[in-house]
Amino acid sequence: MTTPEVLDYRPRSVALRRRLVVLAVVAVARLLARRPPDRIRTVLERLRRGAAEAGHARTAEIRRTVVAVSRACTGPRGCLPRSLATALLCRLEGDWPTWCVGVRALPPFGAHAWVEAGGKAVGEPYPDGCHAVLFSVPAA
């Protein structure tokens, strides 16, 4: 199975004001990504309080915006900041997707982080069931 090495990075396709908000959220996501997994989960569980469950189409649009604006979120090692930034940006808009961390179900081993909405992974090039969820932070 092949996957793209770099996702679609096009910062000029997003309005300047929106770009600045996304870059600020990505900066917070990159700081959060440096924390241990249990700390990340604790922070996200607090942030999700009071948020409605995010819809798939809106979450996909937010994920595309994050990828379009931030080069740090486009590469193969960008899954954690990309998923965190997507969840945080959804939260800024009042919604919360399910944030997931897992591993490949089949060899070779590989960790991955992603967001789900409506029970389906958002914007992932992998087929359903490719990753086993280790833990997730769903909408409250």
C-alpha positions in Angstrom: 0.0 0.0 0.0 1.4 3.4 -0.9 0.5 6.7 0.6 1.5 10.2 -0.3 4.6 11.5 1.4 3.4 15.1 1.6 -0.2 16.2 1.7 -1.6 19.2 -0.2 0.2 22.3 1.2 -1.3 25.5 -0.3 -1.3 28.4 2.2 -2.4 31.0 -0.2 -5.7 29.2 -0.8 -6.8 30.2 2.7 -7.7 33.8 3.6 -5.0 35.6 5.6 -7.1 36.0 8.8 -8.1 32.3 8.8 -4.5 31.4 8.0 -3.3 33.3 11.1 -5.8 31.5 13.4 -4.8 28.1 12.0 -1.1 28.8 12.4 -1.7 29.8 16.1 -3.7 26.6 16.6 -1.0 24.5 14.9 1.6 26.1 17.2 -0.4 25.1 20.3 -0.9 21.6 18.8 2.8 21.2 18.2 3.5 22.2 21.8 0.9 19.7 23.0 2.3 17.0 20.8 5.5 17.1 22.8 3.7 16.1 26.0 3.3 12.5 27.2 0.1 10.7 25.8 -1.7 10.7 29.2 -1.2 14.5 29.5 -2.4 15.0 25.9 -5.5 13.0 26.7 -6.2 14.9 29.9 -5.9 18.3 28.2 -8.2 17.1 25.3 -10.8 15.7 27.7 -11.0 19.1 29.5 -11.2 21.0 26.2 -14.0 18.9 24.8 -16.5 19.8 27.6 -19.6 21.5 26.3 -18.8 20.8 22.6 -21.3 19.2 20.2 -20.3 16.2 18.2 -18.6 17.4 15.0 -20.0 16.4 11.6 -17.9 14.6 9.0 -18.1 17.2 6.3 -17.2 20.2 8.6 -14.3 18.2 10.2 -13.0 17.3 6.7 -13.0 21.0 5.7 -11.1 22.0 8.9 -8.6 19.2 8.3 -8.0 20.4 4.7 -7.5 23.9 6.0 -4.9 22.7 8.6 -3.0 20.8 5.9 -3.2 23.7 3.4 -1.8 26.2 5.9 0.8 24.2 7.9 3.8 22.4 6.4 4.4 20.8 9.8 1.1 19.0 9.4 1.6 17.6 5.9 4.4 15.1 6.1 4.3 11.5 7.3 5.4 12.5 10.8 2.7 15.2 10.9 -0.2 13.0 12.0 0.0 14.0 15.6 0.1 17.8 15.2 -2.4 17.5 12.3 -4.9 15.6 14.3 -4.5 17.8 17.4 -4.8 21.0 15.3 -7.9 19.7 13.6 -9.5 18.8 17.0 -8.5 22.1 18.5 -9.8 24.1 15.5 -13.1 22.2 15.6 -13.3 23.1 19.3 -12.8 26.7 18.6 -15.8 26.5 16.4 -17.9 24.7 19.0 -17.6 21.1 17.8 -15.5 18.1 18.8 -14.5 15.2 16.6 -13.3 11.9 18.1 -9.5 12.2 18.4 -7.8 8.8 18.1 -4.3 7.3 18.6 -3.5 3.8 17.4 -1.2 1.4 15.7 -1.2 -0.4 12.4 -3.3 -3.6 12.6 -0.8 -5.5 10.4 3.0 -5.4 10.2 5.1 -3.4 10.0 4.4 -1.6 13.3 3.5 2.1 13.0 1.8 4.5 15.3 -0.8 7.0 14.0 -3.1 9.7 15.2 -6.2 10.9 13.4 -9.7 12.3 13.9 -13.0 10.7 13.3 -16.5 12.1 12.8 -19.6 10.1 12.4 -17.7 6.9 13.1 -15.4 7.3 10.1 -11.8 8.5 9.9 -11.6 12.0 8.3 -9.3 12.5 5.4 -7.1 9.5 5.9 -5.7 7.6 2.9 -5.8 4.3 4.8 -8.7 1.9 4.5 -11.1 1.3 7.5 -9.7 -1.1 10.0 -6.1 -0.4 9.0 -5.3 1.0 12.5 -6.3 -0.4 15.9 -7.3 2.4 18.3 -5.3 2.4 21.5 -7.3 5.3 23.0 -9.6 8.1 21.9 -11.2 11.2 23.1 -14.7 11.3 21.8 -17.3 14.1 22.2 -18.6 14.3 25.8 
